């Protein structure tokens, strides 16, 4: 289950509070099975994703930068209209 792996990764990197996966609706036996199946797959996925990103011209943080620029533009527009 990709969602379970995603949540485990977020907890491991302290991006969310750690809590038992059973509280999130996952069964404990599934957790152990998923760990066994992951093996060396993660490394291969990291490399292929990195290569894909380079080919597609992905730039980390670009979406957030566009969002911030949009917010600044909207704020400036509201200020001008308020005067």
C-alpha positions, -999 to 999 in steps of 0.1 A, spaced: 0 0 0 15 32 -11 -5 53 13 10 33 42 45 37 30 39 75 25 27 79 61 56 58 74 80 80 55 64 112 68 66 99 104 103 88 99 112 123 86 93 139 114 69 157 90 40 144 110 34 132 145 43 95 150 13 73 159 5 37 154 -7 29 120 -35 8 135 -50 42 147 -50 53 111 -69 22 99 -40 -1 89 -35 -36 102 -2 -45 119 4 -76 98 2 -55 66 29 -32 80 54 -60 83 46 -74 49 51 -41 33 85 -36 49 96 -70 36 84 -62 1 102 -28 -1 137 -41 0 159 -23 -25 131 -8 -44 134 26 -28 168 33 -41 158 24 -77 128 47 -74 148 76 -61 172 74 -90 145 70 -117 125 99 -101 156 121 -101 163 113 -137 127 119 -147 127 152 -129 159 163 -147 145 153 -181 112 172 -174 129 203 -161 115 200 -126 127 226 -102 120 220 -65 100 248 -49 89 263 -82 52 258 -74 55 274 -40 74 304 -55 46 309 -81 20 307 -53 39 333 -32 42 356 -63 5 353 -69 -3 361 -33 20 392 -34 4 404 -66 -31 400 -52 -21 418 -20 -6 447 -39 -38 449 -60 -60 449 -29 -39 477 -14 -42 498 -45 -80 494 -47 -83 502 -10 -67 537 -14 
